[in-house]
């Protein structure tokens, strides 16, 4: 398996509709782009070496071959000319940069790094996962998790109800169901 280098990795989240001869239309979301290819998250699990057609928002329709699969993630390489592959890569990287700037510019509350980072995350089905707080604000938190959770999932962080609103490598961003007053957010906060 090829190791993906962080300096070579560009996060970009775009919806896609994919299909192949083996399976009908299924939804996927781009996760990142690197020299290895485009990584997608999806409940559908295409097989390694499977040929897919994917319609990616802002990119259009592309033909690809699955080069790697793991739990709910698959990586594809485009089957196109070098020029087309380079154009798609440049567009994805540019869109990823825009997404990063847009997200940072819209933060409503300052982030703090809590002193107590270990936290339990309870899923809607009752499962409990260990998590580690990255930062907290009045409106939400970023957590490192060893498990992948889908966007929109209802969770409880400690005793605080929240919803997954962002997925990133090895973690999530969650919005609290009932935001805190800014004065309640400090390094010693307990969720």
C-alpha positions as CSV (number, residue, x, y, z in Angstrom):
1,X,0.0,0.0,0.0
2,X,1.3,3.5,-0.8
3,X,1.7,5.8,2.1
4,X,0.1,9.2,1.6
5,X,2.4,12.1,2.7
6,X,0.7,15.0,4.5
7,X,2.6,17.6,2.4
8,X,1.2,15.9,-0.8
9,X,-2.4,15.8,0.6
10,X,-5.0,18.4,-0.2
11,X,-8.4,18.2,1.6
12,X,-11.4,18.9,-0.6
13,X,-15.0,18.0,0.1
14,X,-17.3,17.7,-2.9
15,X,-20.3,15.5,-3.6
16,X,-20.1,12.9,-6.3
17,X,-22.3,10.3,-8.0
18,X,-20.4,7.2,-9.1
19,X,-21.4,4.1,-11.0
20,X,-19.8,1.0,-12.7
21,X,-20.9,-2.1,-14.5
22,X,-20.9,-4.0,-11.2
23,X,-23.0,-1.6,-9.2
24,X,-25.6,1.1,-10.0
25,X,-25.4,4.7,-9.0
26,X,-24.0,5.4,-5.5
27,X,-23.2,8.6,-3.7
28,X,-19.7,9.4,-2.6
29,X,-17.9,12.5,-1.2
30,X,-14.4,13.5,-2.1
31,X,-12.1,13.5,0.9
32,X,-8.7,14.6,-0.5
33,X,-6.5,14.6,-3.6
34,X,-2.8,13.6,-3.7
35,X,-0.3,12.1,-6.1
36,X,-1.9,8.7,-5.3
37,X,-5.3,9.9,-6.7
38,X,-8.7,11.2,-5.4
39,X,-9.9,9.7,-2.1
40,X,-13.7,9.3,-1.7
41,X,-15.8,8.4,1.3
42,X,-18.8,6.2,0.6
43,X,-21.0,3.5,2.2
44,X,-20.7,1.6,-1.2
45,X,-17.5,-0.3,-1.5
46,X,-16.1,-0.6,-5.0
47,X,-13.4,-3.2,-5.5
48,X,-9.8,-2.6,-6.2
49,X,-9.2,-2.3,-10.0
50,X,-12.9,-1.6,-10.6
51,X,-13.5,0.9,-13.4
52,X,-15.8,3.8,-12.2
53,X,-17.5,6.8,-13.8
54,X,-17.9,9.6,-11.3
55,X,-19.7,12.9,-11.7
56,X,-18.0,15.3,-9.3
57,X,-19.5,18.7,-8.5
58,X,-17.5,21.5,-10.2
59,X,-15.4,18.9,-12.0
60,X,-17.8,17.0,-14.2
61,X,-17.8,13.4,-15.3
62,X,-14.5,11.5,-15.1
63,X,-13.5,7.8,-15.7
64,X,-11.3,6.3,-13.1
65,X,-9.9,3.1,-11.7
66,X,-10.0,2.1,-8.0
67,X,-6.4,1.8,-6.8
68,X,-7.0,1.3,-3.1
69,X,-9.9,0.6,-0.7
70,X,-10.3,0.6,3.0
71,X,-13.2,1.0,5.5
72,X,-15.6,3.3,3.6
73,X,-12.8,5.0,1.7
74,X,-11.6,4.3,-1.8
75,X,-8.9,6.0,-3.9
76,X,-9.2,6.3,-7.7
77,X,-6.8,7.3,-10.4
78,X,-8.2,9.1,-13.4
79,X,-8.1,7.4,-16.8
80,X,-7.5,10.4,-18.9
81,X,-4.8,12.4,-20.7
82,X,-2.1,13.9,-18.5
83,X,-3.5,17.3,-19.4
84,X,-7.0,16.4,-18.2
85,X,-5.6,14.8,-15.0
86,X,-3.5,17.9,-14.3
87,X,-6.5,20.2,-14.9
88,X,-8.7,18.2,-12.5
89,X,-5.9,18.1,-9.9
90,X,-5.4,21.9,-10.1
91,X,-9.2,22.5,-9.9
92,X,-9.6,20.2,-6.8
93,X,-6.6,21.8,-5.0
94,X,-8.0,25.3,-5.7
95,X,-11.5,24.3,-4.5
96,X,-9.9,22.8,-1.4
97,X,-8.1,26.0,-0.6
98,X,-11.3,28.0,-1.1
99,X,-13.2,25.7,1.2
100,X,-10.5,26.2,3.8
101,X,-10.6,29.9,3.6
102,X,-14.3,30.1,3.6
103,X,-14.6,27.9,6.7
104,X,-12.0,29.9,8.6
105,X,-13.5,33.2,7.6
106,X,-17.0,32.2,9.0
107,X,-16.0,31.2,12.5
108,X,-18.3,32.9,14.8
109,X,-16.6,32.1,18.1
110,X,-12.9,32.0,19.1
111,X,-11.4,28.5,19.7
112,X,-9.7,27.5,22.9
113,X,-7.5,24.4,23.7
114,X,-9.0,22.7,26.7
115,X,-6.8,21.3,29.5
116,X,-8.9,18.2,29.7
117,X,-8.7,16.7,26.3
118,X,-9.9,13.1,26.7
119,X,-13.7,12.8,26.2
120,X,-16.3,10.1,25.5
121,X,-18.4,10.4,22.4
122,X,-21.8,8.6,22.6
123,X,-23.4,7.7,19.2
124,X,-27.2,7.7,18.5
125,X,-27.1,3.8,18.7
126,X,-25.6,3.9,22.2
127,X,-22.0,3.0,21.3
128,X,-19.4,5.0,23.2
129,X,-16.1,6.0,21.5
130,X,-13.0,7.6,23.1
131,X,-12.2,10.9,21.6
132,X,-9.7,13.7,22.1
133,X,-10.7,17.4,22.0
134,X,-8.6,19.5,19.7
135,X,-10.4,22.7,20.4
136,X,-13.7,24.1,21.7
137,X,-15.7,27.2,21.1
138,X,-19.1,28.3,22.3
139,X,-20.8,26.8,19.2
140,X,-18.8,23.5,18.7
141,X,-15.7,21.4,19.0
142,X,-13.1,19.6,16.9
143,X,-12.3,16.1,18.0
144,X,-9.7,13.5,17.0
145,X,-11.4,10.1,16.7
146,X,-10.2,6.6,15.6
147,X,-13.6,6.0,14.0
148,X,-15.3,7.6,11.0
149,X,-18.6,9.3,11.6
150,X,-20.9,10.6,8.8
151,X,-21.7,14.3,8.5
152,X,-25.1,14.9,10.1
153,X,-24.7,12.2,12.8
154,X,-26.2,13.1,16.2
155,X,-23.7,12.5,19.0
156,X,-23.1,13.4,22.6
157,X,-19.7,14.8,23.6
158,X,-19.4,14.1,27.3
159,X,-22.9,15.2,28.3
160,X,-23.2,17.9,25.5
161,X,-25.5,17.1,22.6
162,X,-24.0,17.9,19.2
163,X,-24.1,17.1,15.5
164,X,-21.2,16.2,13.1
165,X,-20.8,19.1,10.7
166,X,-17.3,18.5,9.3
167,X,-15.1,15.5,8.7
168,X,-11.4,15.8,8.4
169,X,-8.5,13.3,8.5
170,X,-8.7,11.4,11.8
171,X,-11.5,13.5,13.3
172,X,-14.6,15.6,13.1
173,X,-16.0,19.0,13.7
174,X,-19.3,19.1,15.7
175,X,-21.8,21.9,16.3
176,X,-23.4,21.9,19.8
177,X,-27.2,21.5,19.8
178,X,-27.3,24.3,22.4
179,X,-24.3,26.7,22.2
180,X,-22.6,27.9,25.3
181,X,-22.4,31.5,26.4
182,X,-19.0,32.8,25.4
183,X,-18.2,33.3,29.1
184,X,-18.6,29.6,29.8
185,X,-15.8,28.7,27.3
186,X,-12.4,28.5,29.0
187,X,-9.5,26.1,29.2
188,X,-11.1,24.1,32.1
189,X,-14.4,23.5,30.3
190,X,-16.1,20.1,30.8
191,X,-18.5,19.0,28.1
